[in-house]
């Protein structure tokens, strides 16, 4: 809880200084950060990009890279002679990237054996629905 956060932060040497006084007043909260992808990635006159298209597990550090790569591919699709076909292929590629991310998330979580009873890691060891 918040009391544990403040006590742990107070025990640090560098993080306490970097976080500043406001960090001690903060109330920690947990939010879900599942990997997701939009059901519809493009339509007439629009396409989803970045987090509007897909979100990946923050532990993977792949969100920005995925967004940049897929935005580049989207621009190629928009410039293609057969835009609708190219956008369909782009959507398929986005779904493949999301599936690969899910597989890697499970692989790395299953490789982490230091905390076998951790709810955090156990949740990541099973496929998302």
C-alpha positions, 0 to 999 in steps of 0.5 A: 500500500501507500505506507509501504511505498513511502517506507521503501522510497525513504530507504533508497539513496538515489531514487528518493532524491530523484523522485523529490518530495511530491513522490512521498505524497503520491498514492500508488495505484495499479492499473491493467496493462494488457496487450490489446489490439483494436478490432478495426484498424482502419476505415473510410478516411482513417486508420488507427496508429500507436496506442489507438491501434495496439498496446503492448505489455510495458515490460517489453519496451516495444510500444514506441518501436511497434508504433513507429514501424507500423506507422511507416508501414501504414504510410506505405499502404496509404501510398499504394496503388491499391490502398484497400488491399494494402491496408488489409495487409497492414492490418494483418501484419499488425495482428501478427506483430501482436500475436508475436508479442503475446508469444514472447511475453509468455516465453519470457515470463515462463523463463523467469523462475526467481518468483515461482509463487508471484501472482504478477509473474504467474498471470503473465505465464498464461495466454491472454484471452 
